[in-house]
Amino acid sequence: MAVVSFKYGPRQRLWDKNTYFGAYGYWASGSRGGVDTAQIDKITFPVDTLSVIAATLTANVGAYAGFANSTLAGAGYAAGGYAGAFLTRIDKLNFADEVKSTLSAVLSSGRYSMAGFANSGTAGYAATGNQSGTKVAVIDKLAFSNETRSTLSASISGARMYASGFANTGTAGYVIGGVTTGRQNDIQKILFSNDTVSTLAAVLGQVTQSPVGAANAGVAGYSIGGFSESPDRQLTVIDKLTFSTETKTTLTYQLTDGRNDGTAFAQAGKAAYATPGDPQRTYITKISFPTDTGSVVVQNFTGSVGTTGGFSNCAG
């Protein structure tokens, strides 16, 4: 993690953000051991130990958009999802005290299976999704300064669900794959300076629904696993989008088994972490930066984990 400067008058003190307020990732709600819960699991970086925090989400909700404001006074957000109904609710987990609250702001429509990502320090985004059985291309934006929601005039090319997202904080967010009339391999870019949308020349290696996305901010984003077709199969592949050139490569390392519908996030500069999703498993896959080598984290969940959402407090 890069050293972050904080100025105090004529003097300057340097802090390592990980040391100053900790570095953690959170997996929230979804299916645990075959039972839907509102539980929030926490992984502590870099020792990769797991614990369960006291706070829970408002309901046993799955397939929401997760994103984070990874600042000293930041928070993680769980937007929308499905809990017996299509939700507009946005839950907030304050990183400083790990207290959950629910915002007065809501999504523009109830939906699930969205792509979530954030321009940390500025805004979080919930893009596309299933709105009462209909695929949408809409992009909602939550301003972190006042926690108000707006809807962009721009939209994703092709109404879709089962897409994923990641972001290069300060520059752009990316929506990867998903299902329109069929599974897709395109990469959509949302430029943060003006919230415009474009389609990259680069594409994923497979047409893919329900991959999971994570990013090493300033360096690259990763599309992990997913579900492809011809024939239908769960993927072990990990694609990498280098931000400086917006070119795609495929890692030599592959997942230990095919999966989709999981969750991923990253500790910027260190590693990305991904849960299995479907099929449910107890383990976590770790992809270390900058070598892009993979491993299975030893500390397992206390039950097999399915369609959780998640976020981290360190700009990944």
Phi, psi and omega in degrees: 000134180294153175282134183251133182265138173233123185264138178234094181059222183284348182259153179231131176245144180252135180232141167274117186302324179298321180286323187292315182225017176083163178224119186218155168241154183228131169252125188234133173064205183083199183261127178236114181062030179085002181240129177292134180222170173252013185297150175238116175266148184232133173248131181263121178272151355266008183282346174061041175264148183253145173211166176248127181272165183289324182292151174227161172291166184297328182213168174285087189246141176236165172058039175268172174267121178254137175204167186219149168260096189271070177236176183300328178250032190273186185199160171256152185230140174242109188250127176069216183103191182228130177216062186082350177205161177281122191261145169254351188297147174236112175270149182232131174248111179288124185290327186295319183237001180055043174258135179264138173224170178241129183288155170285332175291146178225164174294161181291340176203156176287126180198165179220177182057050178264169169259126179244142177197170184215147164265090191304135184092346185235299187197155172250155185230140173234112190242143176063202177122178178258114180251098179053042177091358181244131177288144181229161179248007187293151175234113174266147183231128178251112177287125183288332185296323181230004178052047172253149181254136171232167177241128183293149173287330175282155178221164178291145178287107180093109176304134186204166171224176180059029172269171175226175183209161170205171186218148166259095188308133181091348185235297186198157170251157183228137175249127188240134172063210181106185182237124169257257168276339175211180180289149188239159175236011184281162177235115179263140183243130175250108182284122188291333184295329181221007178056038174264157184244138173220167178249127181288156171290326179292146177227161174294159181289340180223151166292129196216131166249150174056042166287176169242146185241142175212160183220143166263096191307133181086350185239295187197157171247155185233134171253118191244121177066211182121187181230124184246191184216172180057059001271167174300129180198150172276138191263148173254355189285150175233114176265148182234128176253111177284123188292323186295327182245349185052045174250150182254135170232169178241130182293150171294320178291138174234159177298156180290336172205159182293146182201160173208171176063029176266207178217146175219152171205179185219153163264107188305133180083352185240297186192157169256149182232134182224136174263157186296312186082253180239117005284153180292138178220170180260352190257168180238134175265136181241130177246111187277137175263150358267006186283342183059034174268147185247157176203166175258123180293134187292317183291113185265159169295158181281358174200161179298143190245133180249234192279069174279171165241176180186177181192165177229162184257028182220046170056041175235000000 
